[in-house]
């Protein structure tokens, strides 16, 4: 896997090669109120070339994994806040069934580009991908944050066995009335079986699911918890 970053500039950990020219950039520009500073790049994964964008600079990095609609828009405002002193990446899946493998490729690309520690944050399908990626590639990850991960979706496998192999510092976030997670029960189960020494659970009132947790009535609490967890475990 070869990572290609655009426009990082500077020196040391912020130096990176120019972007690949093939394919369209990630659809950040289609999101309402997207901030300036997003730079497109490509990541080569086993499923093909992934479209991504990065904002910020620094030794720590964060990668966001989308929910099933595959839109990056739900992350952008929060991602831009986290980008102070960090490199933050959003990307689009090519194959949602391979979301965990694609997430791992992007996280590795961020490290190859100079980030010394990487946190992964995902919602719904992306929350499942976070658990699976942390179980399989934990040695390269500093923190894992899973929002509203369903244990199984359609033909996709139950991720509870994956959670039992997660030793990366983990934060599980959900809501108590989210029907997609059996009203928070699946969020509790994933948290309960995770053996990581740092293993946190945040369940908030209401039925918000996935990235809606960031903007719901308790969105401020959720954003603050994720920010503190990333800061404490990944820098």
VOGU-3710 file (C-alpha; in Angstrom, 3 decimals, decimal comma):
1> xxxxxxxxxx> 0,000/0,000/0,000  1,377/3,393/-0,993  0,022/6,601/0,474  0,034/9,893/-1,370  -0,565/13,159/0,500  -1,135/16,615/-0,916  0,135/19,978/0,242  1,382/19,135/3,728  4,432/21,343/3,237  6,904/22,226/5,944
11> xxxxxxxxxx> 9,639/19,880/7,075  10,190/16,842/9,245  6,949/15,042/10,021  4,986/17,433/7,807  6,912/16,660/4,608  5,026/14,490/2,095  5,077/13,636/-1,606  2,693/15,293/-4,090  -0,765/13,828/-4,645  -1,696/11,279/-7,291
21> xxxxxxxxxx> -3,621/12,839/-10,173  -5,973/9,936/-10,898  -9,571/9,971/-9,691  -11,721/12,664/-8,130  -10,938/14,170/-4,715  -13,078/13,313/-1,740  -16,421/15,155/-1,826  -15,579/17,657/0,926  -16,544/20,498/-1,376  -20,106/19,133/-1,586
31> xxxxxxxxxx> -20,604/19,468/2,176  -22,364/22,576/3,519  -20,163/24,937/5,534  -16,996/22,970/4,841  -14,006/24,931/6,047  -10,912/25,883/4,093  -7,686/23,919/4,257  -8,815/20,462/3,159  -6,261/18,877/0,810  -7,177/15,895/-1,416
41> xxxxxxxxxx> -5,013/12,795/-1,674  -5,308/9,149/-2,665  -4,648/5,949/-0,733  -4,009/2,649/-2,450  -5,857/-0,184/-0,758  -6,589/-3,770/-1,750  -10,020/-2,655/-2,947  -8,554/0,058/-5,182  -7,680/3,735/-4,932  -9,459/5,499/-2,060
51> xxxxxxxxxx> -10,449/9,161/-2,276  -9,519/11,099/0,850  -8,784/14,548/2,229  -6,568/15,799/5,048  -6,596/18,957/7,138  -4,152/20,184/9,754  -0,553/19,337/10,624  1,201/17,653/13,508  2,651/14,470/14,921  -0,745/12,993/15,853
61> xxxxxxxxxx> -3,395/11,932/13,382  -7,079/11,016/13,328  -8,964/9,058/10,650  -12,760/9,168/10,438  -14,772/6,233/9,031  -18,211/6,988/7,553  -21,628/5,600/8,323  -23,534/3,633/5,679  -24,404/6,648/3,503  -20,638/7,010/2,852
71> xxxxxxxxxx> -20,777/10,789/3,248  -17,938/12,624/4,957  -20,155/15,626/5,701  -21,265/14,459/9,142  -17,661/14,580/10,356  -16,379/17,841/8,917  -17,196/20,411/11,604  -15,871/18,173/14,365  -12,903/17,065/12,257  -11,921/20,682/11,691
81> xxxxxxxxxx> -12,014/21,294/15,448  -9,758/18,283/16,074  -7,299/19,472/13,432  -5,677/21,967/15,794  -2,218/20,429/16,176  -3,237/17,213/14,390  -3,631/15,784/10,911  -7,222/14,734/10,386  -8,374/12,573/7,475  -11,773/11,767/5,991
91> xxxxxxxxxx> -12,199/9,273/3,165  -14,816/7,509/1,065  -15,254/3,743/0,995  -14,939/1,860/-2,248  -16,454/-1,252/-0,667  -18,372/-0,926/2,595  -18,045/-4,671/3,168  -14,273/-4,049/3,337  -14,578/-0,901/5,461  -12,189/-2,159/8,153
101> xxxxxxxxxx> -9,465/-3,030/5,660  -9,848/0,336/3,944  -9,717/2,139/7,291  -6,516/0,283/8,150  -5,000/1,345/4,821  -5,799/4,998/5,475  -4,431/4,825/9,032  -1,217/3,282/7,742  -1,002/5,965/5,063  -1,261/8,636/7,731
111> xxxxxxxxxx> 1,619/7,054/9,645  3,655/6,708/6,445  3,053/10,415/5,857  4,688/11,298/9,171  2,066/10,954/11,917  3,600/9,212/14,921  0,302/8,222/16,499  -3,091/7,626/14,897  -6,578/7,454/16,371  -9,480/6,000/14,406
121> xxxxxxxxxx> -13,063/7,214/14,862  -16,058/5,650/13,123  -19,854/5,739/13,179  -22,346/2,927/12,550  -20,732/0,865/9,739  -17,623/2,898/10,451  -17,967/2,129/14,161  -17,898/-1,573/13,282  -14,842/-0,951/11,106  -13,066/0,710/14,045
131> xxxxxxxxxx> -13,549/-2,379/16,228  -12,382/-4,723/13,473  -9,387/-2,561/12,565  -8,340/-2,246/16,210  -8,566/-6,020/16,618  -6,385/-6,690/13,564  -3,924/-3,796/13,481  -3,724/-2,619/17,057  0,049/-2,245/17,102  -0,145/0,745/14,741
141> xxxxxxxxxx> -3,079/2,499/16,448  -3,098/4,761/19,493  -6,860/4,990/20,126  -10,157/3,664/18,788  -13,510/5,451/19,093  -16,628/3,581/17,987  -19,986/5,374/17,701  -23,196/3,346/17,403  -21,567/0,179/16,112  -24,106/-2,566/15,398
151> xxxxxxxxxx> -22,873/-6,049/16,230  -24,119/-7,416/12,901  -25,703/-5,795/9,841  -27,346/-7,855/7,112  -24,818/-10,446/5,994  -21,937/-8,761/7,800  -20,502/-10,825/10,636  -20,986/-10,254/14,344  -18,094/-8,124/15,597  -18,320/-9,224/19,243
161> xxxxxxxxxx> -15,455/-11,731/18,705  -13,380/-8,884/17,264  -14,069/-6,713/20,307  -12,636/-9,500/22,488  -9,269/-8,990/20,745  -9,075/-5,204/21,039  -6,201/-3,999/23,232  -6,083/-0,473/21,803  -7,421/2,211/24,174  -11,115/2,262/23,286
171> xxxxxxxxxx> -14,125/4,510/23,701  -17,612/3,243/22,872  -20,290/5,886/22,367  -24,022/5,369/21,862  -27,494/6,414/22,928  -29,946/4,623/25,170  -32,861/4,710/22,725  -31,040/3,836/19,502  -32,998/0,978/17,956  -30,114/0,106/15,631
181> xxxxxxxxxx> -28,005/-0,917/18,635  -30,868/-2,606/20,541  -31,332/0,560/22,607  -27,692/0,761/23,577  -27,399/-2,888/24,580  -24,948/-3,719/21,783  -22,792/-0,719/22,678  -22,629/-1,997/26,259  -21,799/-5,527/25,090  -18,922/-4,408/22,904
191> xxxxxxxxxx> -17,531/-2,301/25,734  -17,941/-5,116/28,254  -15,921/-7,711/26,299  -13,100/-5,392/25,168  -9,951/-6,295/27,151  -8,103/-3,007/26,575  -6,697/-1,520/29,780  -8,220/1,807/28,771  -11,829/1,043/27,899  -14,509/3,721/28,246
201> xxxxxxxxxx> -18,262/3,815/27,663  -20,473/6,853/27,061  -24,218/6,292/26,665  -26,306/9,430/26,359  -30,091/9,886/26,531  -32,117/9,921/23,321  -32,035/7,907/20,128  -29,286/9,590/18,089  -27,304/7,230/15,875  -23,857/7,554/14,328
211> xxxxxxxxxx> -22,668/11,059/13,476  -26,003/12,451/14,734  -24,526/11,940/18,199  -22,196/14,853/17,459  -25,033/17,324/16,848  -27,858/15,991/19,051  -28,838/17,740/22,300  -25,944/15,955/24,000  -23,575/16,595/21,103  -21,358/18,894/23,127
221> xxxxxxxxxx> -20,811/16,180/25,729  -20,033/13,608/23,038  -17,592/15,847/21,192  -15,843/16,771/24,433  -15,499/13,116/25,449  -14,039/12,118/22,089  -11,667/15,100/22,038  -10,381/14,308/25,526  -9,983/10,619/24,722  -8,044/11,302/21,521
231> xxxxx> -5,870/13,884/23,286  -5,080/11,591/26,222  -4,272/8,517/24,128  -3,037/9,747/20,760  -1,895/13,309/21,387
//
